[in-house]
Amino acid sequence: MLTFFGRQQQYCDGVSRRDFLRVGALAVGGLTMADVLRLQAEGASAGQSPARGKSVIMIYLPGGPPHMDMYDMKPMAAREFRGELNPINTNVPGVEICELMPRQAKIMDKLAILRGVKFVDEHSAHMVMTGYPDRVRRPCFGSMVSYRQGRQNGLPPYVSLMNNKDAEDPEYCGAAHRPFVPSGPGLDNLSLTSGVSLDRLDNRKELLKNLDTIRREVDYRGAMTGVDAFTVRALDMITTKEAREAFDVEKEPRDVQQRYGRENRDFLRARRLVEAGVSVVTLATGGWDTHGDNFNSMRKQLPRLDQGIHALVTDLHERGLDKDVAVVMWGEFGRTPRVNSGAGRDHWAPAGFALMAGGGMKMGQAIGETDARGERPIGRGITPSNVLATLYRHMGIDTQATLPDHNGRPMYVLEDREVVAELV
């Protein structure tokens, strides 16, 4: 991941970077955005597409959320399957969800539930981020979008608020297309360190202009060029009010912040970022590995998640962003339909769910179904690749296109390129 104020990092090809443009105590922390800007420009010269103005927010539920306690409830099943929670009606006739999510029930016409999604039995986000199991190392969705479309404005095209290094690797897309990770308390990494004035920063810029011999090999495609220009652009981003404020949820009116809730600030931050022009934002929320005490965990977590989803989707519609911004929420798999002896549910890859919103897609429906116990999909089933293919379509990216891997072999964006037809 690329971060401001970070410790020593490595690019995907193993080259170490020690904040090589600090120039003494530059105090804007490593200038990793300079790396990003420079490498992305190299990619752009290789034929990237222009910006299309579309975005995706990907919400990851780590640990594996229980489909039968959320969006695929089975009230007629035996108690050891149906569990302790009950379904409620939504504003879409025939579609029911958990009683702990009443806010979403009121906006189901703006949501689509995918049931019977077939995952793999891996405790990893790799499958939902790439469309491939963990053993098949491929670029993640955000990196692929960054590679194909490049920069759109003064902000990075791909921002990770979840910081899942393993699942968000750019692989052969190259180091330029790692996500930007705005880590640090209060996102202080997007402002100048105490004691560094703009005058001092301007002086450092002048110094950098004279360091025309600084070069370093950081990417297998070739040597670094144009250091000064990209460093200045990175510095400009740090000192530009609009760029910093895109990450700052405190700039939102108090009633908007309250609508999301303090525990859903990343939902609000994601909305601000896509509104500012970021193409892909990922975030993670909650802990869903409920091998024990599943139902009490749901009673704590689902109301909070319900508030966040309702606020985000409603906000996107109110701001006229619902056609341009697609939202997906899912975990790495579902959980066992049969409740275990500890009132928990264990890992269950054969069937799970995904929740979709926005993107100009057909909402107000439940797509796919599982059997009476929620154990297996009925019919074709849906795969993470199908969902990602649908999102790539939204972004205007051709999934039949290829790009070279580290050995120069042409690789498809996805092998399974079938979209979820009911959504498009």
C-alpha positions as CSV (number, residue, x, y, z in Angstrom):
1,M,0.0,0.0,0.0
2,L,1.1,3.6,-0.6
3,T,0.8,5.8,2.5
4,F,1.9,9.2,3.7
5,F,3.9,9.2,6.9
6,G,4.4,5.4,6.4
7,R,7.3,3.2,7.4
8,Q,9.6,1.6,4.8
9,Q,7.5,0.1,2.0
10,Q,8.1,-2.3,-0.8
11,Y,6.6,-2.3,-4.3
12,C,5.2,-5.5,-5.7
13,D,8.4,-6.3,-7.5
14,G,10.3,-6.2,-4.1
15,V,12.1,-2.9,-4.6
16,S,12.4,-1.1,-1.3
17,R,11.6,2.6,-1.1
18,R,13.0,4.6,1.9
19,D,11.2,7.9,1.3
20,F,13.8,8.7,-1.3
21,L,12.6,12.2,-1.9
22,R,12.6,13.4,1.7
23,V,15.4,15.9,1.0
24,G,16.4,16.3,4.6
25,A,13.4,16.8,6.9
26,L,10.9,17.6,4.2
27,A,8.1,16.8,6.7
28,V,5.4,15.9,4.2
29,G,6.2,12.3,4.8
30,G,7.8,10.2,2.0
31,L,6.0,11.9,-0.9
32,T,4.5,8.6,-2.0
33,M,2.0,10.4,-4.1
34,A,4.9,11.5,-6.2
35,D,5.6,7.8,-6.9
36,V,2.0,7.3,-7.8
37,L,1.8,10.3,-10.1
38,R,5.0,9.5,-11.9
39,L,4.2,5.8,-12.4
40,Q,0.6,6.5,-13.5
41,A,1.9,8.9,-16.1
42,E,4.1,6.2,-17.5
43,G,1.0,4.0,-17.6
44,A,-1.0,6.7,-19.4
45,S,1.7,7.0,-22.1
46,A,1.1,3.2,-22.7
47,G,-2.4,3.9,-23.8
48,Q,-4.8,4.1,-20.9
49,S,-8.4,5.2,-21.5
50,P,-9.6,8.7,-20.5
51,A,-11.7,9.1,-17.4
52,R,-15.3,8.1,-17.6
53,G,-16.7,9.6,-14.5
54,K,-18.0,6.4,-13.0
55,S,-17.1,5.0,-9.5
56,V,-17.5,1.9,-7.4
57,I,-17.7,1.7,-3.6
58,M,-16.9,-1.8,-2.4
59,I,-17.9,-2.6,1.2
60,Y,-16.2,-5.7,2.6
61,L,-17.6,-7.6,5.6
62,P,-14.6,-9.5,7.0
63,G,-15.0,-12.9,8.4
64,G,-18.0,-14.0,6.4
65,P,-21.5,-12.6,7.1
66,P,-24.4,-15.0,7.7
67,H,-26.7,-14.9,4.7
68,M,-29.5,-16.6,6.6
69,D,-29.6,-13.9,9.3
70,M,-29.5,-11.0,6.8
71,Y,-30.8,-11.3,3.3
72,D,-31.7,-14.9,2.7
73,M,-33.8,-15.9,5.7
74,K,-35.7,-19.2,5.9
75,P,-38.5,-18.7,8.4
76,M,-40.1,-22.1,7.5
77,A,-37.0,-24.1,8.1
78,A,-36.4,-26.0,11.4
79,R,-35.1,-23.9,14.2
80,E,-31.6,-25.2,14.0
81,F,-31.4,-23.7,10.6
82,R,-33.6,-20.6,10.7
83,G,-32.0,-19.3,14.0
84,E,-33.3,-16.7,16.4
85,L,-34.1,-13.8,14.1
86,N,-37.2,-13.1,12.0
87,P,-37.8,-11.6,8.6
88,I,-39.7,-8.4,7.8
89,N,-41.4,-7.2,4.7
90,T,-39.7,-4.5,2.6
91,N,-41.1,-1.9,0.2
92,V,-40.6,-4.4,-2.6
93,P,-43.4,-7.0,-2.5
94,G,-42.1,-10.5,-1.9
95,V,-38.7,-9.5,-0.7
96,E,-37.9,-10.0,3.0
97,I,-34.8,-9.2,5.0
98,C,-33.8,-9.4,8.7
99,E,-35.9,-7.5,11.3
100,L,-32.7,-5.8,12.5
101,M,-32.4,-3.9,9.2
102,P,-35.6,-1.8,9.1
103,R,-34.0,1.1,7.4
104,Q,-33.0,-0.9,4.4
105,A,-36.4,-2.4,4.3
106,K,-37.8,1.1,3.5
107,I,-35.4,1.6,0.5
108,M,-35.3,-1.9,-0.9
109,D,-36.5,-0.4,-4.2
110,K,-33.0,1.2,-4.3
111,L,-31.2,-2.1,-3.5
112,A,-30.7,-5.5,-5.2
113,I,-30.0,-8.7,-3.3
114,L,-27.9,-11.4,-4.9
115,R,-28.7,-14.8,-3.2
116,G,-26.9,-18.1,-3.7
117,V,-23.5,-16.4,-4.5
118,K,-20.9,-19.2,-4.7
119,F,-17.7,-18.4,-2.9
120,V,-14.5,-20.4,-2.1
121,D,-13.5,-21.6,1.4
122,E,-10.8,-19.1,2.0
123,H,-10.5,-16.6,4.9
124,S,-9.4,-13.9,2.4
125,A,-10.9,-11.0,0.5
126,H,-8.9,-12.0,-2.6
127,M,-11.8,-13.7,-4.4
128,V,-14.2,-10.8,-4.1
129,M,-11.5,-8.3,-4.9
130,T,-10.1,-10.1,-8.0
131,G,-12.6,-12.8,-9.1
132,Y,-10.0,-15.5,-8.5
133,P,-9.1,-17.8,-5.5
134,D,-6.1,-16.8,-3.4
135,R,-3.8,-19.3,-5.1
136,V,-4.3,-17.5,-8.4
137,R,-2.6,-14.1,-8.0
138,R,-4.4,-11.5,-10.1
139,P,-4.7,-7.7,-9.9
140,C,-7.6,-6.5,-7.7
141,F,-10.5,-4.6,-9.1
142,G,-9.3,-1.2,-8.0
143,S,-5.9,-1.7,-9.5
144,M,-7.3,-2.9,-12.7
145,V,-9.6,0.2,-13.0
146,S,-6.6,2.4,-12.2
147,Y,-4.5,0.6,-14.8
148,R,-7.2,1.0,-17.5
149,Q,-8.4,4.5,-16.8
150,G,-5.5,6.3,-15.0
151,R,-5.8,9.5,-13.0
152,Q,-9.0,11.5,-13.4
153,N,-8.1,14.6,-11.3
154,G,-5.9,15.6,-8.4
155,L,-6.9,12.6,-6.3
156,P,-5.7,9.0,-6.7
157,P,-8.0,6.8,-8.8
158,Y,-8.1,4.0,-6.1
159,V,-8.4,4.6,-2.4
160,S,-8.4,1.9,0.2
161,L,-10.0,2.6,3.6
162,M,-9.7,-1.0,4.5
163,N,-5.9,-1.5,3.9
164,N,-6.0,-5.2,3.1
165,K,-2.5,-5.6,1.7
166,D,-2.9,-9.2,0.5
167,A,-6.2,-8.8,-1.3
168,E,-5.5,-5.4,-2.8
169,D,-2.3,-6.1,-4.6
170,P,-1.9,-4.7,-8.1
171,E,0.2,-7.7,-9.2
172,Y,1.3,-7.2,-12.8
173,C,-0.7,-3.9,-13.2
174,G,2.4,-2.4,-11.5
175,A,3.2,-0.5,-8.4
176,A,1.6,2.7,-9.7
177,H,-1.8,1.0,-9.3
178,R,-1.6,0.1,-5.6
179,P,-4.4,1.8,-3.6
180,F,-3.7,5.0,-1.9
181,V,-4.2,4.3,1.9
182,P,-4.9,7.5,3.9
183,S,-3.8,6.0,7.2
184,G,-3.2,7.9,10.4
185,P,-5.3,9.3,13.1
186,G,-7.7,11.9,11.7
187,L,-6.1,11.6,8.3
188,D,-3.4,14.0,9.4
189,N,-1.3,12.6,6.6
190,L,-3.0,14.9,4.2
191,S,-1.8,18.1,5.9
192,L,1.6,19.6,6.7
193,T,3.5,18.5,9.8
194,S,3.5,21.1,12.6
195,G,6.2,23.7,12.0
196,V,6.3,23.4,8.2
197,S,5.0,26.6,6.6
198,L,4.0,27.0,3.0
199,D,7.0,29.2,2.6
200,R,9.3,26.5,3.7
201,L,7.5,24.0,1.4
202,D,7.9,26.4,-1.5
203,N,11.7,26.6,-0.7
204,R,11.8,22.8,-0.7
205,K,10.1,22.8,-4.1
206,E,12.8,25.0,-5.5
207,L,15.4,22.7,-4.1
208,L,13.8,19.7,-5.7
209,K,13.8,21.4,-9.1
210,N,17.6,21.3,-9.0
211,L,17.8,17.6,-8.1
212,D,17.6,16.5,-11.7
213,T,20.1,13.7,-11.2
214,I,17.7,11.8,-8.9
215,R,16.7,8.6,-10.6
216,R,15.8,5.2,-9.3
217,E,14.6,1.9,-10.8
218,V,11.3,1.1,-9.0
219,D,9.3,-0.8,-11.6
220,Y,10.2,-3.6,-13.9
221,R,8.9,-1.6,-16.9
222,G,11.8,0.9,-16.7
223,A,13.6,3.7,-14.9
224,M,12.0,6.6,-13.1
225,T,11.7,9.8,-15.1
226,G,10.3,13.2,-14.5
227,V,10.8,13.1,-10.7
228,D,10.6,16.9,-10.2
229,A,7.3,17.5,-12.0
230,F,5.6,14.6,-10.2
231,T,7.0,15.6,-6.8
232,V,5.7,19.1,-7.3
233,R,2.3,17.7,-8.2
234,A,2.3,15.5,-5.1
235,L,3.2,18.6,-3.0
236,D,0.4,20.5,-4.7
237,M,-2.1,17.8,-3.7
238,I,-1.0,18.0,0.0
239,T,-1.3,21.8,0.0
240,T,-4.6,21.9,-2.0
241,K,-7.7,22.5,0.2
242,E,-10.0,20.6,-2.1
243,A,-7.9,17.4,-2.1
244,R,-7.5,17.4,1.7
245,E,-11.2,18.1,2.3
246,A,-12.3,15.1,0.2
247,F,-11.1,12.9,3.0
248,D,-12.4,15.1,5.9
249,V,-15.9,14.1,7.0
250,E,-15.9,16.9,9.5
251,K,-16.6,19.2,6.6
252,E,-20.1,17.6,6.3
253,P,-23.1,19.3,8.0
254,R,-23.7,17.9,11.4
255,D,-27.1,16.4,10.4
256,V,-25.4,14.4,7.6
257,Q,-22.7,13.1,10.0
258,Q,-25.5,12.1,12.4
259,R,-27.4,10.3,9.6
260,Y,-24.4,8.0,9.0
261,G,-23.4,7.7,12.7
262,R,-19.9,7.9,14.2
263,E,-19.2,4.2,13.6
264,N,-19.9,4.5,9.9
265,R,-17.6,7.4,9.1
266,D,-15.9,5.4,6.4
267,F,-19.2,5.2,4.5
268,L,-19.4,8.9,4.5
269,R,-15.8,9.3,3.6
270,A,-16.3,6.9,0.7
271,R,-19.2,9.1,-0.6
272,R,-17.1,12.2,-0.3
273,L,-14.3,10.6,-2.3
274,V,-16.4,9.3,-5.2
275,E,-18.1,12.7,-5.3
276,A,-14.7,14.3,-5.6
277,G,-13.8,11.9,-8.5
278,V,-12.1,8.9,-7.0
279,S,-12.9,5.8,-9.2
280,V,-12.8,3.0,-6.6
281,V,-13.0,3.2,-2.8
282,T,-12.9,0.1,-0.6
283,L,-13.8,-0.1,3.0
284,A,-14.3,-2.8,5.6
285,T,-16.7,-2.8,8.5
286,G,-17.6,-5.1,11.4
287,G,-16.4,-8.6,12.4
288,W,-18.5,-11.4,11.0
289,D,-16.6,-14.6,11.9
290,T,-19.3,-15.7,14.3
291,H,-18.4,-19.3,15.2
292,G,-20.1,-18.6,18.5
293,D,-22.8,-16.3,19.9
294,N,-23.8,-15.4,16.3
295,F,-27.2,-14.0,17.2
296,N,-26.1,-11.6,19.9
297,S,-23.4,-10.4,17.5
298,M,-26.0,-9.8,14.8
299,R,-28.1,-7.8,17.3
300,K,-25.1,-5.5,17.9
301,Q,-23.8,-5.2,14.4
302,L,-26.8,-5.3,12.0
303,P,-28.4,-2.1,13.3
304,R,-25.2,-0.2,12.8
305,L,-24.7,-1.7,9.3
306,D,-28.3,-0.9,8.5
307,Q,-27.8,2.7,9.4
308,G,-24.6,3.0,7.2
309,I,-26.1,1.4,4.1
310,H,-29.3,3.4,4.4
311,A,-27.4,6.6,4.8
312,L,-25.0,5.9,1.9
313,V,-27.6,4.8,-0.6
314,T,-30.0,7.6,0.3
315,D,-27.2,10.2,0.1
316,L,-26.1,9.0,-3.3
317,H,-29.7,9.3,-4.6
318,E,-30.2,12.7,-3.0
319,R,-27.0,14.0,-4.6
320,G,-27.8,12.6,-8.1
321,L,-24.9,10.1,-7.9
322,D,-26.9,6.9,-8.0
323,K,-26.4,6.5,-11.8
324,D,-22.6,7.1,-11.7
325,V,-21.7,5.3,-8.4
326,A,-22.2,1.6,-8.0
327,V,-22.1,0.0,-4.5
328,V,-21.4,-3.7,-3.6
329,M,-21.4,-5.2,-0.2
330,W,-20.2,-8.7,0.6
331,G,-17.9,-10.9,2.6
332,E,-15.6,-13.8,1.7
333,F,-18.4,-16.4,2.1
334,G,-21.6,-17.2,3.9
335,R,-22.1,-19.1,7.1
336,T,-23.4,-22.5,7.8
337,P,-27.2,-22.8,7.6
338,R,-27.2,-25.2,10.6
339,V,-26.5,-23.4,13.9
340,N,-23.7,-25.1,15.9
341,S,-23.7,-26.0,19.6
342,G,-22.3,-22.7,20.6
343,A,-25.1,-20.7,18.9
344,G,-22.8,-19.8,16.1
345,R,-22.5,-20.4,12.4
346,D,-19.3,-21.7,10.8
347,H,-17.8,-21.0,7.3
348,W,-20.0,-21.8,4.4
349,A,-18.7,-21.2,0.8
350,P,-21.4,-22.9,-1.3
351,A,-23.9,-20.0,-0.7
352,G,-23.7,-16.4,0.4
353,F,-24.9,-13.1,-0.7
354,A,-24.0,-9.7,-2.2
355,L,-25.9,-6.5,-1.9
356,M,-25.9,-4.0,-4.8
357,A,-27.0,-0.4,-5.2
358,G,-26.7,2.4,-7.7
359,G,-24.7,2.3,-10.9
360,G,-27.8,2.8,-13.0
361,M,-28.6,-0.9,-12.5
362,K,-32.0,-2.5,-12.1
363,M,-32.8,-2.3,-8.4
364,G,-35.8,-3.4,-6.3
365,Q,-35.3,-7.2,-6.7
366,A,-33.8,-10.3,-5.2
367,I,-31.8,-12.3,-7.8
368,G,-31.1,-15.9,-7.4
369,E,-32.3,-18.3,-4.6
370,T,-31.1,-21.1,-2.4
371,D,-32.8,-24.3,-1.3
372,A,-35.2,-24.6,1.6
373,R,-32.3,-24.7,4.1
374,G,-30.2,-22.1,2.5
375,E,-27.4,-24.6,1.8
376,R,-27.1,-24.5,-2.0
377,P,-28.1,-22.2,-4.9
378,I,-31.0,-23.3,-7.0
379,G,-30.1,-23.0,-10.7
380,R,-26.9,-21.5,-12.1
381,G,-25.8,-19.6,-9.0
382,I,-23.8,-16.4,-9.1
383,T,-20.0,-16.1,-8.7
384,P,-17.9,-13.2,-7.5
385,S,-16.6,-13.0,-11.1
386,N,-20.1,-12.4,-12.4
387,V,-20.5,-9.5,-9.9
388,L,-17.1,-8.0,-10.8
389,A,-17.9,-8.4,-14.5
390,T,-21.0,-6.3,-13.9
391,L,-19.0,-3.7,-12.1
392,Y,-16.3,-3.6,-14.8
393,R,-19.2,-3.0,-17.3
394,H,-20.4,-0.1,-15.2
395,M,-16.8,1.3,-15.3
396,G,-16.7,0.9,-19.1
397,I,-13.8,-1.6,-18.9
398,D,-13.7,-4.5,-21.5
399,T,-13.3,-7.7,-19.6
400,Q,-12.2,-9.5,-22.8
401,A,-9.2,-7.3,-23.0
402,T,-5.8,-8.6,-22.0
403,L,-2.8,-7.2,-20.3
404,P,0.7,-8.7,-19.9
405,D,1.7,-10.5,-16.7
406,H,5.2,-10.4,-15.2
407,N,6.4,-12.8,-17.9
408,G,4.7,-11.0,-20.8
409,R,1.9,-13.5,-21.2
410,P,-1.5,-11.9,-22.1
411,M,-4.0,-12.3,-19.3
412,Y,-7.7,-11.6,-19.4
413,V,-9.2,-9.2,-16.9
414,L,-11.6,-12.0,-15.9
415,E,-11.9,-15.6,-17.1
416,D,-15.6,-15.8,-16.2
417,R,-16.9,-12.7,-17.9
418,E,-20.6,-13.2,-17.7
419,V,-22.4,-10.3,-16.1
420,V,-25.4,-10.6,-13.8
421,A,-28.0,-10.1,-16.6
422,E,-30.8,-9.2,-14.2
423,L,-29.0,-6.1,-13.1
424,V,-28.1,-4.6,-16.5
